[in-house]
Amino acid sequence: MSLALVHSRAKLGVQAPSVTVEVHLASGMPSLTLVGLPETAVRESKDRVRSALQNARLDFPSLKRITINLAPADLPKEGGRFDLAIALGMLTASGQIPTDCLTDCECLGELALSGELRPVQGVLPAALACRDQGRKLILPRANAAEAALVRGLHIIAAEHLLELCEHLRGERELAAVDSSAGPATAPITADLADVQGQAQAKRALIVAASGGHNLLLFGPPGTGKTLLASRLPGILPPLSEREALEVAAVQSVCASTPLTSWPIRPFRSPHHGASAAALVGGGSQPRPGEISQAHQGVLFLDELPEFDRRVLEMLREPLESGEIHIARAREQLTFPARFQLIAAMNPCPCGYQGDPSGRCRCTPEQIERYRGKLSGPLLDRIDLHLAMHNESFSLAAPQPGRPTSEEAAGWIAAARDRQMTRQGRLNAHLDLTGLREHCALEAADASWMEQAIERLGLSHRASHRALKVARSIADLAGEKRLARTHLAEALQYRQLDRRSG
């Protein structure tokens, strides 16, 4: 009897444990038993492994009683990623490869009937876990480029089970995989200078980007709301290596974006008919939703009131915490969701309230019902609300003097550097203690701010958000202390939650 321990980490989430494959060979009636809550694809792995071993000219211990245990026993196992671990465990247990060659290795991969190694999803989280614990990673050659995004990781990649076994026995040396590239600088594809007019909206976008604030743009159709939102990723600072790996890890699990676009900040724009599971994550086998796929990037919700109100209310927790907790009867997962929300909406059902043409025929009741789809708690969590209006149309080429994305990105990077040096986080993520420390006001300014908040009828949360926005405005100007001009501009961006009358 012998035992082989091979691990496979292929889930994304704080509470996702590793899976240990144990292979036990014993005398008795020949049989092959797979235990540990395997799903259908995992149960079928024993047939793929048998055929792969035979086609690779390796011995399948068919005259033994084989027990394959996937631990922990109470965690459901799904997918074909366990094939390689099971095959190597059987080869080690039967003495066809040395036991000590797998003592510091993790492995995952699917096997074809011919013995070829096929790629699987979720490689990057496994690679990160291997690097953190100082272990090697064995995987298909097709997944090598993805795993190589993790610097300092020892990767063993093969195209066929036979060549992998020869490498483990010391008979053949596999080509090394370079894992020292790291992220590159993402090019700017959409320039802010392309947007005509809308100087105030551009200013609000730059303020939002500088502090990581959420932004709501509302106005008639065709004013440039979507155009402005699409320019936000181009003015945000490049992803750090840690952030880029977090983004790529989510994309690896979801298989949503090819690695050729890495490390560009995500820009997700789900349709307003998206379900709750599609937006925040979930399902019978929980997977990350749009908010997690927008992690470290931008989530753009166009036609915001057209989303189901119950779906929008689910955004309240991740907007505060930067993560989403998915609880099911058999497992609980935590997915990252530190996104920047940019939303757009019309001022009324027809979209033309306040238009000089007077084409709007919506009644006050219809407008109230339309805006009532957005709850007060959700609006409180959106730092800036800005009305946009139609401006004169021109076919002329962009004139000099408009801020380009490159210029705006420089201002925003400098403001963010001030924030990280001062408090170690963006202004939008300040807690109450940090707010009191870094957004302190002079006595006269504090009194003025309190009176303004009372007149506007802002909630405590909205007031705190306004102070954070004012701090970002001061950082853009290079000012160390908040002044009344910063406060006044921040209050101008709270237009949808003011007291009527």
C-alpha positions in Angstrom: 0.0 0.0 0.0 1.3 3.5 -0.8 -0.2 7.0 -0.7 0.3 10.0 -3.0 -0.7 13.5 -2.0 -1.3 15.9 -4.9 -3.0 19.2 -4.4 -5.1 21.3 -6.8 -6.2 24.9 -6.1 -8.6 26.0 -8.7 -11.3 28.1 -7.0 -11.3 31.9 -6.5 -12.3 33.1 -3.0 -11.2 33.6 0.5 -12.7 30.5 1.8 -11.9 28.1 -1.1 -9.6 25.3 0.3 -7.2 23.2 -1.5 -8.2 19.7 -2.6 -6.0 16.7 -1.8 -6.1 13.6 -4.0 -5.3 10.4 -2.1 -4.8 7.1 -4.0 -4.8 3.8 -2.1 -3.9 0.5 -3.8 -4.8 -2.6 -2.0 -5.1 -6.3 -2.7 -8.6 -7.8 -3.2 -11.2 -7.8 -5.9 -10.1 -5.4 -8.7 -12.2 -2.2 -8.5 -11.8 1.6 -8.8 -13.7 3.8 -6.4 -13.9 7.6 -6.4 -15.1 9.2 -3.2 -15.3 12.8 -1.9 -18.5 14.3 -3.4 -17.3 14.2 -7.1 -19.6 15.8 -9.7 -20.3 14.0 -13.0 -17.2 15.4 -14.8 -15.0 14.3 -11.9 -16.6 10.8 -11.7 -15.8 10.4 -15.5 -12.2 11.2 -14.8 -11.4 7.6 -14.0 -12.2 6.6 -17.5 -10.1 9.4 -19.0 -7.2 8.5 -16.7 -7.4 4.8 -17.6 -7.3 5.5 -21.3 -4.6 8.2 -21.0 -2.3 5.9 -19.0 -2.8 3.0 -21.5 -2.2 5.3 -24.6 0.9 6.7 -22.9 2.3 3.2 -22.5 2.0 3.4 -18.7 0.7 0.6 -16.6 -2.8 1.0 -15.2 -3.0 -1.0 -11.9 -6.1 -2.9 -13.0 -5.4 -5.9 -10.8 -5.6 -3.9 -7.6 -8.4 -2.4 -5.6 -8.0 1.3 -6.1 -9.6 4.0 -3.9 -9.3 7.6 -4.9 -10.3 10.0 -2.1 -10.8 13.7 -2.8 -10.4 15.6 0.5 -12.0 17.4 2.1 -14.9 15.1 1.8 -17.7 17.7 2.4 -16.6 20.0 -0.5 -18.2 19.3 -3.9 -15.7 18.7 -6.6 -16.4 19.7 -10.2 -14.6 20.0 -13.6 -11.8 18.1 -15.3 -9.0 19.8 -13.4 -8.4 16.8 -11.1 -7.5 14.4 -14.0 -3.8 15.1 -13.8 -3.6 14.9 -10.0 -5.5 11.5 -10.1 -3.2 10.1 -12.8 0.0 11.2 -11.1 -1.3 9.9 -7.8 -2.0 6.5 -9.3 1.5 6.4 -11.0 3.2 7.3 -7.7 1.2 4.8 -5.7 2.1 2.0 -8.2 5.8 3.0 -8.1 6.0 4.1 -11.8 7.3 7.6 -10.8 9.3 8.5 -7.6 7.2 9.6 -4.6 9.6 12.4 -3.6 9.3 14.2 -7.0 5.8 15.4 -6.0 6.4 16.4 -2.4 6.6 20.1 -3.1 4.3 20.2 -6.2 0.7 21.2 -6.9 -0.9 20.1 -10.2 -4.0 20.6 -12.2 -5.0 19.8 -15.7 -7.5 17.8 -17.8 -6.5 14.6 -19.7 -7.5 13.7 -23.2 -8.0 10.0 -23.9 -4.7 10.1 -25.9 -2.8 11.3 -22.8 -2.5 14.9 -24.0 -2.9 17.6 -21.3 -5.7 20.0 -21.9 -6.1 23.5 -20.4 -8.4 24.3 -17.6 -9.9 27.5 -16.0 -8.8 29.0 -12.8 -5.0 28.6 -13.2 -4.0 32.0 -12.0 -5.5 31.7 -8.5 -3.7 28.3 -8.2 -0.5 29.9 -9.3 -0.8 32.7 -6.8 -1.4 30.1 -4.0 1.6 28.1 -5.1 3.9 31.1 -5.1 2.7 32.2 -1.6 3.5 28.7 -0.2 6.7 28.2 -2.1 5.5 25.2 -4.1 5.9 24.2 -7.8 3.0 24.1 -10.2 2.5 21.3 -12.8 0.0 22.1 -15.5 -0.7 21.8 -19.2 1.5 23.8 -21.6 -1.5 25.7 -22.9 -1.9 27.2 -19.4 1.8 28.1 -19.0 1.5 31.7 -20.3 -1.3 32.4 -17.8 0.6 31.0 -14.9 3.8 32.8 -15.9 2.1 36.1 -15.0 3.0 35.3 -11.4 6.6 36.3 -10.9 8.9 33.9 -9.0 6.9 30.8 -9.6 8.5 27.5 -10.6 6.3 26.1 -13.4 6.5 22.7 -14.9 4.4 22.6 -18.2 3.9 19.7 -20.5 1.8 18.8 -23.5 1.5 15.1 -22.9 1.4 12.9 -19.8 4.3 10.7 -21.0 6.8 13.6 -21.4 5.7 14.8 -17.9 6.4 11.4 -16.4 9.8 11.2 -18.2 10.6 14.6 -16.7 9.6 13.5 -13.2 11.8 10.4 -13.5 14.7 12.5 -14.6 14.8 11.0 -18.1 13.9 14.2 -20.0 14.2 17.9 -19.2 11.1 20.0 -20.0 11.6 23.5 -21.4 11.6 26.1 -18.6 8.8 28.6 -18.4 9.7 32.2 -17.8 7.6 33.8 -15.1 9.3 37.1 -14.7 7.6 39.3 -17.3 5.1 41.2 -15.1 2.5 43.6 -16.4 3.1 46.1 -19.1 1.6 49.6 -19.5 -1.8 49.5 -21.1 -2.3 51.9 -24.1 -4.9 54.6 -24.1 -7.6 53.7 -26.7 -10.3 56.4 -26.1 -9.2 60.0 -25.5 -11.0 62.4 -23.3 -10.3 65.2 -25.8 -12.7 63.5 -28.3 -15.6 64.6 -26.1 -16.9 68.0 -27.3 -18.0 70.5 -24.6 -19.3 69.2 -21.3 -16.5 70.9 -19.3 -18.3 70.4 -16.0 -18.9 66.7 -16.7 -15.2 66.2 -17.6 -14.2 67.9 -14.4 -16.5 65.6 -12.4 -15.1 62.6 -14.2 -11.5 63.7 -13.3 -12.5 64.3 -9.6 -14.2 60.9 -9.5 -11.1 59.2 -11.0 -8.7 61.0 -8.6 -10.4 59.6 -5.5 -12.0 56.4 -6.7 -15.5 57.9 -6.3 -18.7 56.6 -7.8 -20.4 58.9 -10.3 -24.0 59.3 -11.6 -24.6 61.3 -14.8 -28.2 62.2 -15.7 -29.4 64.2 -18.7 -31.2 63.9 -22.1 -30.2 61.3 -24.7 -27.1 62.2 -26.7 -25.4 64.5 -24.2 -22.3 62.3 -24.0 -22.9 60.2 -20.8 -21.8 56.9 -22.3 -19.0 58.6 -24.2 -17.6 60.1 -21.0 -17.9 56.8 -19.1 -15.9 55.0 -21.7 -13.1 57.4 -21.2 -12.6 56.7 -17.5 -10.4 53.6 -17.8 -8.0 55.6 -20.0 -7.4 58.3 -17.3 -7.0 55.9 -14.4 -3.4 55.0 -13.3 -2.0 51.7 -14.6 -2.6 48.7 -12.5 0.1 47.7 -10.1 1.4 44.2 -10.3 -0.8 43.1 -7.4 -3.9 44.7 -8.8 -3.2 43.3 -12.3 -2.9 39.8 -10.9 -6.1 40.2 -9.0 -7.9 41.2 -12.2 -6.3 38.4 -14.2 -7.3 35.9 -11.5 -11.0 36.8 -11.8 -10.7 36.7 -15.6 -9.0 33.3 -15.3 -11.9 31.8 -13.3 -14.6 33.4 -15.5 -12.7 32.9 -18.8 -14.3 36.3 -19.7 -11.3 38.2 -21.2 -8.3 36.9 -23.2 -4.9 37.5 -21.6 -3.9 39.6 -24.7 -5.9 42.5 -23.1 -4.1 42.2 -19.8 -3.4 44.3 -17.8 -6.0 46.9 -19.0 -8.4 47.9 -16.3 -11.8 46.1 -16.7 -14.7 48.1 -18.2 -18.0 46.1 -17.7 -21.3 47.4 -19.1 -24.0 44.8 -18.4 -27.5 45.2 -20.0 -30.2 46.6 -17.8 -32.0 43.2 -18.0 -29.2 41.5 -16.1 -30.3 39.2 -13.3 -29.1 39.4 -9.7 -26.8 36.4 -10.2 -25.3 37.9 -13.4 -24.6 41.2 -11.7 -23.4 40.3 -8.2 -22.5 36.6 -8.7 -24.1 33.4 -7.6 -25.8 30.4 -9.1 -26.0 26.8 -8.0 -22.3 26.7 -8.3 -21.4 30.3 -7.4 -19.3 32.2 -9.9 -18.2 35.8 -9.9 -20.7 38.3 -11.4 -20.2 41.6 -13.3 -19.1 43.5 -10.2 -16.3 41.0 -9.5 -15.3 41.1 -13.2 -15.1 44.9 -12.9 -12.7 44.5 -9.9 -10.0 47.2 -9.9 -11.9 48.7 -12.9 -15.1 50.4 -14.0 -18.7 49.1 -13.8 -20.9 51.2 -16.1 -24.6 50.9 -15.6 -26.4 52.7 -18.4 -30.2 53.4 -18.1 -29.9 52.9 -14.3 -33.6 53.1 -13.5 -34.4 50.4 -16.0 -32.5 47.8 -13.9 -34.7 45.8 -11.5 -34.7 47.6 -8.2 -34.1 44.4 -6.2 -30.9 43.9 -8.3 -29.7 47.4 -7.7 -30.2 47.1 -4.0 -27.7 44.2 -4.0 -25.0 46.7 -4.9 -25.2 48.5 -1.6 -23.0 46.1 0.4 -20.2 45.7 -2.2 -20.1 49.5 -2.8 -19.1 49.9 0.8 -17.0 46.8 1.5 -15.3 46.1 -1.9 -16.3 42.4 -1.8 -19.4 40.2 -2.2 -20.2 37.3 0.0 -22.1 34.4 -1.6 -23.6 31.9 0.9 -25.1 28.6 -0.2 -26.1 25.6 1.8 -22.9 23.7 1.1 -20.3 26.5 0.8 -19.6 30.1 1.3 -17.4 32.2 -1.0 -16.1 35.7 -1.0 -15.4 37.4 -4.3 -13.5 40.7 -4.7 -15.6 43.6 -6.0 -13.6 46.8 -5.5 -15.0 48.6 -8.6 -15.7 52.2 -9.5 -19.4 52.7 -10.4 -20.3 55.0 -13.2 -24.1 55.2 -13.8 -26.2 57.1 -16.4 -29.8 57.8 -16.6 -32.4 60.1 -18.2 -34.1 62.8 -16.1 -37.6 61.4 -16.9 -39.2 58.4 -18.8 -39.1 60.1 -22.2 -35.6 61.6 -21.4 -36.3 65.2 -22.4 -37.3 66.9 -19.1 -35.9 70.4 -19.1 -35.0 70.3 -22.9 -35.5 73.8 -24.5 -37.6 72.2 -27.2 -40.3 71.5 -24.7 -40.9 68.0 -26.1 -41.3 66.4 -22.7 -44.9 65.5 -21.8 -44.1 63.4 -18.7 -46.3 64.2 -15.7 -44.8 64.9 -12.3 -46.2 61.5 -11.1 -44.4 59.7 -13.9 -41.2 61.5 -13.2 -41.5 60.7 -9.5 -42.2 57.1 -10.2 -39.3 56.9 -12.6 -36.7 58.4 -10.2 -38.3 56.5 -7.3 -36.7 53.3 -8.7 -33.5 54.5 -7.1 -33.6 54.2 -3.4 -32.1 56.8 -1.0 -29.5 54.4 0.4 -28.2 53.6 -3.1 -28.0 57.3 -4.1 -26.1 58.0 -0.8 -23.4 55.5 -1.9 -22.9 57.4 -5.2 -20.5 60.3 -4.4 -21.2 62.6 -7.3 -24.5 63.3 -9.1 -24.2 65.6 -12.1 -26.8 66.9 -14.5 -25.8 67.1 -18.2 -27.4 69.3 -20.8 -27.3 69.5 -24.6 -24.7 71.8 -26.0 -24.2 73.4 -29.4 -23.2 70.8 -32.0 -20.1 71.2 -34.1 -18.5 69.0 -36.8 -15.1 70.8 -36.4 -12.1 68.8 -35.2 -11.2 69.0 -31.5 -9.6 72.3 -30.7 -6.4 72.7 -28.6 -6.9 73.3 -25.0 -9.2 70.4 -24.2 -7.7 68.1 -21.6 -6.4 64.9 -23.2 -6.5 61.6 -21.4 -2.8 61.7 -21.0 -2.9 65.1 -19.3 -5.8 64.0 -17.1 -4.1 60.8 -16.2 -1.0 62.8 -15.0 -3.2 65.0 -12.7 -5.0 61.9 -11.3 -1.8 60.0 -10.7 -0.4 62.9 -8.7 -3.6 63.2 -6.6 -3.6 59.5 -5.9 0.0 59.5 -4.9 -0.8 62.2 -2.3 -3.6 60.1 -1.0 -1.5 56.9 -0.7 1.3 58.8 1.0 -1.0 60.5 3.4 -3.4 57.7 4.4 -2.5 54.5 2.5 -5.8 54.3 0.6 -8.0 56.3 -1.8 -10.3 59.0 -0.4 -13.4 57.1 -1.4 -12.3 54.2 0.9 -11.7 56.3 4.0 -13.4 55.0 7.1 -14.9 57.3 9.8 -11.6 57.6 11.7 -9.7 58.5 8.6 -12.4 61.0 7.6 -12.0 62.8 10.8 -8.3 62.8 10.6 -7.7 63.7 7.0 -10.8 65.8 6.2 -10.6 68.1 9.2 -12.1 71.7 8.8 -11.4 75.0 10.3 -14.1 76.1 12.7 -15.7 78.6 10.4 -15.7 76.2 7.4 -17.1 73.4 9.6 -20.0 75.7 10.7 -20.6 76.7 7.0 -20.6 73.0 5.9 -23.1 72.0 8.7 -25.5 74.8 7.6 -25.2 73.8 4.0 -25.9 70.1 4.8 -28.9 71.1 6.8 -30.3 73.3 4.0 -29.8 70.6 1.4 -31.2 67.9 3.6 -28.3 65.5 3.1 -28.0 62.3 5.2 -24.9 61.6 7.3 -23.6 59.2 4.7 -24.1 61.7 1.9 -22.4 64.3 4.0 -19.4 62.1 4.6 -19.2 61.3 0.9 -19.2 65.0 0.1 -16.3 65.5 2.5 -14.3 62.7 0.7 -15.0 64.4 -2.7 -13.8 67.7 -1.3 -10.6 66.0 -0.1 -10.1 64.7 -3.7 -10.7 68.2 -5.1 -8.0 69.5 -2.7 -5.6 66.8 -3.7 -6.1 67.6 -7.4 -5.2 71.2 -6.5 -2.2 70.1 -4.4 -3.7 71.6 -1.3 -3.0 70.1 2.1 -6.1 71.4 3.9 -9.7 71.6 2.8 -11.0 75.1 1.9 -14.5 76.4 1.5 -14.1 76.4 -2.3 -13.4 72.6 -2.2 -16.5 72.1 0.0 -18.7 74.2 -2.3 -17.7 72.3 -5.4 -18.2 68.9 -3.7 -21.8 70.0 -2.6 -22.6 70.9 -6.2 -22.2 67.3 -7.1 -25.0 66.1 -4.8 -27.9 67.1 -7.0 -30.3 64.1 -6.8 -30.7 63.8 -3.1 -31.4 67.4 -2.2 -34.5 68.3 -0.2 -37.2 69.4 -2.6 -38.6 72.9 -2.2 
